[in-house]
Amino acid sequence: MSRALDASILRRCGAALRTLAHPDRLRIVETLESGPRTVGELTESLGRAQATVSQHLMRLRAHGLLRATRQGRVVRYAIAQPGCLSILGCIRTHFAKAR
């Protein structure tokens, strides 16, 4: 028999999943899987405008999924919640299969 999750956990989980439910945000997490990146590196990788990438990063940080570390004038973004990688693993396992 499974244990029911606390309502506050379900609310936090729902908020995190809604935040991740954008293809560009998932691509950002996927890119950061191999290590921290700057906004410029993410912009180039995603092929999106810097303003767009910055907005996505802001949302991911606001939900505690990413962290930013300043090194002089450069800010590097990294995954703060390893659970994001588990979600990517589920996507790869269940949704990336050839149909």
N, CA, C and O atoms as CSV, one atom per row, in Angstrom:
chain,resi,resn,atom,element,x,y,z
A,1,MET,N,N,0.841,-1.163,0.000
A,1,MET,CA,C,0.000,0.000,0.000
A,1,MET,C,C,0.899,1.242,0.000
A,1,MET,O,O,1.844,1.321,0.785
A,2,SER,N,N,0.612,2.204,-0.868
A,2,SER,CA,C,1.434,3.402,-0.955
A,2,SER,C,C,0.971,4.456,0.047
A,2,SER,O,O,-0.203,4.530,0.410
A,3,ARG,N,N,1.934,5.269,0.481
A,3,ARG,CA,C,1.621,6.363,1.399
A,3,ARG,C,C,1.152,7.564,0.600
A,3,ARG,O,O,1.715,7.874,-0.451
A,4,ALA,N,N,0.138,8.232,1.085
A,4,ALA,CA,C,-0.334,9.453,0.445
A,4,ALA,C,C,0.649,10.576,0.752
A,4,ALA,O,O,1.120,10.715,1.881
A,5,LEU,N,N,0.946,11.364,-0.255
A,5,LEU,CA,C,1.859,12.492,-0.071
A,5,LEU,C,C,1.136,13.661,0.587
A,5,LEU,O,O,-0.056,13.881,0.372
A,6,ASP,N,N,1.874,14.389,1.379
A,6,ASP,CA,C,1.347,15.570,2.042
A,6,ASP,C,C,0.934,16.606,0.994
A,6,ASP,O,O,1.585,16.730,-0.044
A,7,ALA,N,N,-0.132,17.340,1.257
A,7,ALA,CA,C,-0.651,18.335,0.314
A,7,ALA,C,C,0.379,19.396,-0.035
A,7,ALA,O,O,0.435,19.844,-1.180
A,8,SER,N,N,1.192,19.806,0.923
A,8,SER,CA,C,2.200,20.839,0.631
A,8,SER,C,C,3.266,20.308,-0.332
A,8,SER,O,O,3.765,21.053,-1.176
A,9,ILE,N,N,3.609,19.044,-0.209
A,9,ILE,CA,C,4.563,18.428,-1.136
A,9,ILE,C,C,3.963,18.376,-2.534
A,9,ILE,O,O,4.641,18.673,-3.518
A,10,LEU,N,N,2.706,18.002,-2.620
A,10,LEU,CA,C,2.041,17.939,-3.922
A,10,LEU,C,C,1.961,19.315,-4.573
A,10,LEU,O,O,2.118,19.429,-5.788
A,11,ARG,N,N,1.718,20.367,-3.783
A,11,ARG,CA,C,1.669,21.731,-4.332
A,11,ARG,C,C,3.038,22.138,-4.877
A,11,ARG,O,O,3.133,22.680,-5.979
A,12,ARG,N,N,4.109,21.874,-4.100
A,12,ARG,CA,C,5.464,22.210,-4.571
A,12,ARG,C,C,5.827,21.425,-5.818
A,12,ARG,O,O,6.433,21.958,-6.747
A,13,CYS,N,N,5.457,20.168,-5.831
A,13,CYS,CA,C,5.732,19.319,-6.988
A,13,CYS,C,C,4.979,19.831,-8.213
A,13,CYS,O,O,5.544,19.913,-9.304
A,14,GLY,N,N,3.713,20.174,-8.034
A,14,GLY,CA,C,2.915,20.700,-9.142
A,14,GLY,C,C,3.513,21.974,-9.703
A,14,GLY,O,O,3.560,22.152,-10.920
A,15,ALA,N,N,3.975,22.869,-8.828
A,15,ALA,CA,C,4.595,24.118,-9.279
A,15,ALA,C,C,5.878,23.837,-10.057
A,15,ALA,O,O,6.121,24.452,-11.095
A,16,ALA,N,N,6.693,22.919,-9.565
A,16,ALA,CA,C,7.938,22.573,-10.258
A,16,ALA,C,C,7.651,21.945,-11.618
A,16,ALA,O,O,8.312,22.273,-12.604
A,17,LEU,N,N,6.678,21.052,-11.676
A,17,LEU,CA,C,6.344,20.411,-12.945
A,17,LEU,C,C,5.774,21.408,-13.951
A,17,LEU,O,O,6.067,21.323,-15.144
A,18,ARG,N,N,4.964,22.352,-13.476
A,18,ARG,CA,C,4.447,23.391,-14.383
A,18,ARG,C,C,5.594,24.235,-14.935
A,18,ARG,O,O,5.596,24.617,-16.106
A,19,THR,N,N,6.563,24.515,-14.075
A,19,THR,CA,C,7.722,25.296,-14.520
A,19,THR,C,C,8.519,24.522,-15.563
A,19,THR,O,O,8.965,25.098,-16.555
A,20,LEU,N,N,8.697,23.250,-15.352
A,20,LEU,CA,C,9.461,22.430,-16.300
A,20,LEU,C,C,8.680,22.089,-17.568
A,20,LEU,O,O,9.259,21.590,-18.533
A,21,ALA,N,N,7.392,22.349,-17.576
A,21,ALA,CA,C,6.534,21.915,-18.678
A,21,ALA,C,C,6.643,22.796,-19.921
A,21,ALA,O,O,5.684,22.911,-20.683
A,22,HIS,N,N,7.775,23.402,-20.126
A,22,HIS,CA,C,8.013,24.197,-21.336
A,22,HIS,C,C,9.220,23.584,-22.045
A,22,HIS,O,O,10.238,23.324,-21.404
A,23,PRO,N,N,9.124,23.351,-23.344
A,23,PRO,CA,C,10.235,22.700,-24.058
A,23,PRO,C,C,11.578,23.414,-23.892
A,23,PRO,O,O,12.608,22.754,-23.750
A,24,ASP,N,N,11.584,24.748,-23.907
A,24,ASP,CA,C,12.847,25.467,-23.748
A,24,ASP,C,C,13.435,25.267,-22.353
A,24,ASP,O,O,14.652,25.159,-22.201
A,25,ARG,N,N,12.583,25.217,-21.346
A,25,ARG,CA,C,13.083,25.011,-19.986
A,25,ARG,C,C,13.635,23.598,-19.820
A,25,ARG,O,O,14.649,23.392,-19.152
A,26,LEU,N,N,12.968,22.640,-20.425
A,26,LEU,CA,C,13.497,21.267,-20.389
A,26,LEU,C,C,14.840,21.199,-21.107
A,26,LEU,O,O,15.746,20.495,-20.663
A,27,ARG,N,N,14.972,21.927,-22.214
A,27,ARG,CA,C,16.235,21.943,-22.959
A,27,ARG,C,C,17.335,22.598,-22.120
A,27,ARG,O,O,18.486,22.163,-22.158
A,28,ILE,N,N,16.983,23.644,-21.363
A,28,ILE,CA,C,17.960,24.283,-20.479
A,28,ILE,C,C,18.459,23.273,-19.447
A,28,ILE,O,O,19.665,23.147,-19.235
A,29,VAL,N,N,17.550,22.565,-18.815
A,29,VAL,CA,C,17.939,21.563,-17.815
A,29,VAL,C,C,18.793,20.488,-18.472
A,29,VAL,O,O,19.794,20.052,-17.902
A,30,GLU,N,N,18.405,20.065,-19.655
A,30,GLU,CA,C,19.173,19.047,-20.372
A,30,GLU,C,C,20.590,19.553,-20.673
A,30,GLU,O,O,21.556,18.800,-20.541
A,31,THR,N,N,20.715,20.802,-21.069
A,31,THR,CA,C,22.023,21.383,-21.359
A,31,THR,C,C,22.866,21.486,-20.095
A,31,THR,O,O,24.071,21.235,-20.126
A,32,LEU,N,N,22.236,21.853,-18.990
A,32,LEU,CA,C,22.965,21.998,-17.723
A,32,LEU,C,C,23.325,20.652,-17.094
A,32,LEU,O,O,24.092,20.591,-16.133
A,33,GLU,N,N,22.770,19.589,-17.638
A,33,GLU,CA,C,23.071,18.244,-17.142
A,33,GLU,C,C,24.583,17.971,-17.185
A,33,GLU,O,O,25.113,17.263,-16.328
A,34,SER,N,N,25.264,18.531,-18.178
A,34,SER,CA,C,26.702,18.286,-18.317
A,34,SER,C,C,27.555,19.306,-17.578
A,34,SER,O,O,28.783,19.219,-17.607
A,35,GLY,N,N,26.920,20.277,-16.912
A,35,GLY,CA,C,27.670,21.239,-16.118
A,35,GLY,C,C,27.142,22.652,-16.263
A,35,GLY,O,O,26.315,22.926,-17.133
A,36,PRO,N,N,27.622,23.555,-15.406
A,36,PRO,CA,C,27.154,24.943,-15.420
A,36,PRO,C,C,27.428,25.650,-16.747
A,36,PRO,O,O,28.395,25.346,-17.446
A,37,ARG,N,N,26.555,26.595,-17.072
A,37,ARG,CA,C,26.667,27.374,-18.309
A,37,ARG,C,C,26.288,28.826,-18.037
A,37,ARG,O,O,25.564,29.128,-17.088
A,38,THR,N,N,26.785,29.711,-18.879
A,38,THR,CA,C,26.402,31.118,-18.825
A,38,THR,C,C,25.153,31.332,-19.667
A,38,THR,O,O,24.744,30.457,-20.429
A,39,VAL,N,N,24.556,32.505,-19.518
A,39,VAL,CA,C,23.383,32.841,-20.344
A,39,VAL,C,C,23.771,32.800,-21.821
A,39,VAL,O,O,23.018,32.292,-22.651
A,40,GLY,N,N,24.944,33.333,-22.143
A,40,GLY,CA,C,25.394,33.340,-23.535
A,40,GLY,C,C,25.524,31.930,-24.101
A,40,GLY,O,O,25.119,31.668,-25.234
A,41,GLU,N,N,26.087,31.034,-23.314
A,41,GLU,CA,C,26.233,29.646,-23.772
A,41,GLU,C,C,24.863,28.989,-23.954
A,41,GLU,O,O,24.645,28.251,-24.916
A,42,LEU,N,N,23.943,29.262,-23.027
A,42,LEU,CA,C,22.598,28.690,-23.143
A,42,LEU,C,C,21.849,29.284,-24.338
A,42,LEU,O,O,21.124,28.579,-25.039
A,43,THR,N,N,22.031,30.582,-24.561
A,43,THR,CA,C,21.390,31.256,-25.688
A,43,THR,C,C,21.841,30.618,-26.999
A,43,THR,O,O,21.030,30.337,-27.881
A,44,GLU,N,N,23.136,30.399,-27.109
A,44,GLU,CA,C,23.687,29.779,-28.314
A,44,GLU,C,C,23.183,28.344,-28.475
A,44,GLU,O,O,22.807,27.930,-29.571
A,45,SER,N,N,23.180,27.603,-27.394
A,45,SER,CA,C,22.751,26.203,-27.422
A,45,SER,C,C,21.282,26.060,-27.825
A,45,SER,O,O,20.925,25.169,-28.596
A,46,LEU,N,N,20.433,26.949,-27.293
A,46,LEU,CA,C,18.999,26.860,-27.565
A,46,LEU,C,C,18.596,27.552,-28.862
A,46,LEU,O,O,17.535,27.264,-29.416
A,47,GLY,N,N,19.437,28.462,-29.349
A,47,GLY,CA,C,19.078,29.220,-30.542
A,47,GLY,C,C,17.922,30.178,-30.275
A,47,GLY,O,O,17.094,30.422,-31.153
A,48,ARG,N,N,17.870,30.713,-29.072
A,48,ARG,CA,C,16.814,31.644,-28.662
A,48,ARG,C,C,17.444,32.984,-28.301
A,48,ARG,O,O,18.651,33.070,-28.073
A,49,ALA,N,N,16.626,34.023,-28.250
A,49,ALA,CA,C,17.092,35.344,-27.850
A,49,ALA,C,C,17.510,35.323,-26.387
A,49,ALA,O,O,16.952,34.575,-25.585
A,50,GLN,N,N,18.491,36.147,-26.047
A,50,GLN,CA,C,18.979,36.183,-24.672
A,50,GLN,C,C,17.878,36.566,-23.702
A,50,GLN,O,O,17.816,36.026,-22.598
A,51,ALA,N,N,17.011,37.484,-24.090
A,51,ALA,CA,C,15.917,37.893,-23.202
A,51,ALA,C,C,15.000,36.716,-22.892
A,51,ALA,O,O,14.537,36.566,-21.761
A,52,THR,N,N,14.738,35.884,-23.894
A,52,THR,CA,C,13.883,34.708,-23.707
A,52,THR,C,C,14.534,33.719,-22.755
A,52,THR,O,O,13.889,33.219,-21.833
A,53,VAL,N,N,15.803,33.439,-22.977
A,53,VAL,CA,C,16.527,32.495,-22.119
A,53,VAL,C,C,16.591,33.034,-20.690
A,53,VAL,O,O,16.418,32.278,-19.734
A,54,SER,N,N,16.837,34.332,-20.540
A,54,SER,CA,C,16.895,34.937,-19.207
A,54,SER,C,C,15.565,34.791,-18.470
A,54,SER,O,O,15.552,34.530,-17.267
A,55,GLN,N,N,14.460,34.957,-19.172
A,55,GLN,CA,C,13.136,34.791,-18.549
A,55,GLN,C,C,12.941,33.352,-18.072
A,55,GLN,O,O,12.444,33.118,-16.970
A,56,HIS,N,N,13.332,32.402,-18.903
A,56,HIS,CA,C,13.224,30.993,-18.508
A,56,HIS,C,C,14.100,30.703,-17.287
A,56,HIS,O,O,13.670,30.016,-16.360
A,57,LEU,N,N,15.328,31.225,-17.290
A,57,LEU,CA,C,16.232,31.020,-16.156
A,57,LEU,C,C,15.648,31.618,-14.886
A,57,LEU,O,O,15.748,31.025,-13.811
A,58,MET,N,N,15.039,32.788,-15.007
A,58,MET,CA,C,14.430,33.432,-13.846
A,58,MET,C,C,13.339,32.552,-13.241
A,58,MET,O,O,13.259,32.408,-12.021
A,59,ARG,N,N,12.504,31.970,-14.088
A,59,ARG,CA,C,11.434,31.098,-13.585
A,59,ARG,C,C,11.997,29.841,-12.937
A,59,ARG,O,O,11.533,29.423,-11.876
A,60,LEU,N,N,12.991,29.240,-13.570
A,60,LEU,CA,C,13.602,28.032,-13.013
A,60,LEU,C,C,14.275,28.326,-11.676
A,60,LEU,O,O,14.209,27.512,-10.755
A,61,ARG,N,N,14.918,29.475,-11.567
A,61,ARG,CA,C,15.542,29.866,-10.293
A,61,ARG,C,C,14.487,30.171,-9.238
A,61,ARG,O,O,14.649,29.797,-8.076
A,62,ALA,N,N,13.419,30.838,-9.624
A,62,ALA,CA,C,12.366,31.206,-8.671
A,62,ALA,C,C,11.764,29.972,-7.997
A,62,ALA,O,O,11.320,30.041,-6.851
A,63,HIS,N,N,11.751,28.861,-8.700
A,63,HIS,CA,C,11.200,27.618,-8.139
A,63,HIS,C,C,12.291,26.742,-7.521
A,63,HIS,O,O,12.038,25.603,-7.128
A,64,GLY,N,N,13.497,27.285,-7.442
A,64,GLY,CA,C,14.582,26.563,-6.783
A,64,GLY,C,C,15.150,25.413,-7.586
A,64,GLY,O,O,15.851,24.561,-7.039
A,65,LEU,N,N,14.860,25.375,-8.877
A,65,LEU,CA,C,15.351,24.284,-9.710
A,65,LEU,C,C,16.770,24.531,-10.206
A,65,LEU,O,O,17.518,23.586,-10.456
A,66,LEU,N,N,17.143,25.808,-10.347
A,66,LEU,CA,C,18.494,26.191,-10.759
A,66,LEU,C,C,19.094,27.118,-9.723
A,66,LEU,O,O,18.384,27.729,-8.924
A,67,ARG,N,N,20.420,27.213,-9.750
A,67,ARG,CA,C,21.119,28.195,-8.926
A,67,ARG,C,C,22.064,28.972,-9.842
A,67,ARG,O,O,22.498,28.475,-10.881
A,68,ALA,N,N,22.368,30.187,-9.435
A,68,ALA,CA,C,23.276,31.044,-10.187
A,68,ALA,C,C,24.475,31.364,-9.304
A,68,ALA,O,O,24.332,31.649,-8.115
A,69,THR,N,N,25.659,31.313,-9.906
A,69,THR,CA,C,26.892,31.635,-9.204
A,69,THR,C,C,27.623,32.701,-9.999
A,69,THR,O,O,27.931,32.520,-11.177
A,70,ARG,N,N,27.897,33.817,-9.332
A,70,ARG,CA,C,28.596,34.917,-9.991
A,70,ARG,C,C,30.094,34.729,-9.838
A,70,ARG,O,O,30.598,34.466,-8.746
A,71,GLN,N,N,30.800,34.872,-10.964
A,71,GLN,CA,C,32.260,34.830,-10.983
A,71,GLN,C,C,32.709,36.105,-11.703
A,71,GLN,O,O,32.868,36.118,-12.923
A,72,GLY,N,N,32.910,37.180,-10.921
A,72,GLY,CA,C,33.210,38.475,-11.531
A,72,GLY,C,C,31.968,39.002,-12.233
A,72,GLY,O,O,30.923,39.187,-11.609
A,73,ARG,N,N,32.088,39.239,-13.520
A,73,ARG,CA,C,30.948,39.730,-14.304
A,73,ARG,C,C,30.124,38.601,-14.919
A,73,ARG,O,O,29.073,38.840,-15.514
A,74,VAL,N,N,30.606,37.386,-14.771
A,74,VAL,CA,C,29.956,36.229,-15.399
A,74,VAL,C,C,29.097,35.489,-14.374
A,74,VAL,O,O,29.521,35.241,-13.246
A,75,VAL,N,N,27.882,35.145,-14.796
A,75,VAL,CA,C,26.984,34.344,-13.964
A,75,VAL,C,C,26.833,32.976,-14.619
A,75,VAL,O,O,26.502,32.876,-15.801
A,76,ARG,N,N,27.074,31.946,-13.857
A,76,ARG,CA,C,26.916,30.567,-14.351
A,76,ARG,C,C,25.705,29.951,-13.673
A,76,ARG,O,O,25.500,30.101,-12.468
A,77,TYR,N,N,24.916,29.262,-14.466
A,77,TYR,CA,C,23.710,28.593,-13.978
A,77,TYR,C,C,23.972,27.104,-13.895
A,77,TYR,O,O,24.642,26.524,-14.749
A,78,ALA,N,N,23.429,26.495,-12.849
A,78,ALA,CA,C,23.600,25.053,-12.625
A,78,ALA,C,C,22.316,24.488,-12.041
A,78,ALA,O,O,21.475,25.226,-11.529
A,79,ILE,N,N,22.180,23.206,-12.122
A,79,ILE,CA,C,21.014,22.520,-11.564
A,79,ILE,C,C,21.127,22.520,-10.048
A,79,ILE,O,O,22.148,22.115,-9.491
A,80,ALA,N,N,20.078,22.975,-9.388
A,80,ALA,CA,C,20.043,23.007,-7.919
A,80,ALA,C,C,19.285,21.815,-7.354
A,80,ALA,O,O,19.536,21.399,-6.223
A,81,GLN,N,N,18.372,21.271,-8.124
A,81,GLN,CA,C,17.560,20.130,-7.694
A,81,GLN,C,C,17.842,18.936,-8.607
A,81,GLN,O,O,17.374,18.910,-9.745
A,82,PRO,N,N,18.596,17.953,-8.126
A,82,PRO,CA,C,18.900,16.785,-8.951
A,82,PRO,C,C,17.651,16.043,-9.447
A,82,PRO,O,O,17.720,15.279,-10.410
A,83,GLY,N,N,16.519,16.270,-8.788
A,83,GLY,CA,C,15.280,15.649,-9.244
A,83,GLY,C,C,14.927,16.029,-10.668
A,83,GLY,O,O,14.230,15.284,-11.358
A,84,CYS,N,N,15.406,17.194,-11.119
A,84,CYS,CA,C,15.180,17.609,-12.511
A,84,CYS,C,C,15.747,16.564,-13.473
A,84,CYS,O,O,15.162,16.271,-14.516
A,85,LEU,N,N,16.892,16.016,-13.096
A,85,LEU,CA,C,17.528,15.014,-13.957
A,85,LEU,C,C,16.730,13.714,-13.964
A,85,LEU,O,O,16.689,13.013,-14.975
A,86,SER,N,N,16.101,13.395,-12.847
A,86,SER,CA,C,15.234,12.217,-12.801
A,86,SER,C,C,14.041,12.396,-13.723
A,86,SER,O,O,13.611,11.455,-14.390
A,87,ILE,N,N,13.508,13.619,-13.755
A,87,ILE,CA,C,12.380,13.913,-14.650
A,87,ILE,C,C,12.824,13.762,-16.093
A,87,ILE,O,O,12.088,13.207,-16.910
A,88,LEU,N,N,14.026,14.251,-16.426
A,88,LEU,CA,C,14.553,14.062,-17.791
A,88,LEU,C,C,14.694,12.575,-18.100
A,88,LEU,O,O,14.388,12.133,-19.208
A,89,GLY,N,N,15.157,11.809,-17.120
A,89,GLY,CA,C,15.280,10.361,-17.317
A,89,GLY,C,C,13.937,9.725,-17.619
A,89,GLY,O,O,13.841,8.861,-18.491
A,90,CYS,N,N,12.889,10.146,-16.902
A,90,CYS,CA,C,11.536,9.625,-17.168
A,90,CYS,C,C,11.081,9.998,-18.573
A,90,CYS,O,O,10.479,9.182,-19.271
A,91,ILE,N,N,11.364,11.222,-18.984
A,91,ILE,CA,C,10.984,11.663,-20.334
A,91,ILE,C,C,11.700,10.813,-21.368
A,91,ILE,O,O,11.094,10.360,-22.338
A,92,ARG,N,N,12.993,10.598,-21.156
A,92,ARG,CA,C,13.759,9.790,-22.111
A,92,ARG,C,C,13.226,8.360,-22.172
A,92,ARG,O,O,13.134,7.772,-23.249
A,93,THR,N,N,12.880,7.809,-21.023
A,93,THR,CA,C,12.407,6.430,-20.960
A,93,THR,C,C,11.015,6.256,-21.542
A,93,THR,O,O,10.755,5.297,-22.269
A,94,HIS,N,N,10.121,7.186,-21.221
A,94,HIS,CA,C,8.712,6.982,-21.554
A,94,HIS,C,C,8.214,7.758,-22.767
A,94,HIS,O,O,7.213,7.366,-23.367
A,95,PHE,N,N,8.874,8.837,-23.141
A,95,PHE,CA,C,8.352,9.667,-24.223
A,95,PHE,C,C,9.264,9.751,-25.432
A,95,PHE,O,O,8.812,10.153,-26.504
A,96,ALA,N,N,10.517,9.390,-25.301
A,96,ALA,CA,C,11.460,9.520,-26.392
A,96,ALA,C,C,11.564,8.264,-27.241
A,96,ALA,O,O,12.394,8.194,-28.147
A,97,LYS,N,N,10.736,7.279,-26.956
A,97,LYS,CA,C,10.756,6.048,-27.755
A,97,LYS,C,C,10.183,6.314,-29.134
A,97,LYS,O,O,9.238,7.086,-29.294
A,98,ALA,N,N,10.765,5.666,-30.119
A,98,ALA,CA,C,10.241,5.803,-31.487
A,98,ALA,C,C,8.844,5.207,-31.539
A,98,ALA,O,O,8.592,4.151,-30.960
A,99,ARG,N,N,7.972,5.860,-32.206
A,99,ARG,CA,C,6.584,5.369,-32.302
A,99,ARG,C,C,6.311,4.815,-33.667
A,99,ARG,O,O,5.201,4.357,-33.937
